[in-house]
């Protein structure tokens, strides 16, 4: 289940983030765990899982910060 949640978040946020390198699965998992976002199971027309709106911006900021750390460290 955790892998599915990570994939959902990767698909949602990868286009929105300025990542200079491909982050590993463990990097994503660590960054997501820092925010521990709430997910909503929506049963409207089609059942879907969505990120709770209250966590969306916080998650985006955390992912951007955490997933770009190695790139920042290598630039010195």
Helices and strands as residue ranges (DSSP letters): H 2-13, G 14-16, H 25-35, E 39-42, E 48-51, H 53-67, H 69-74
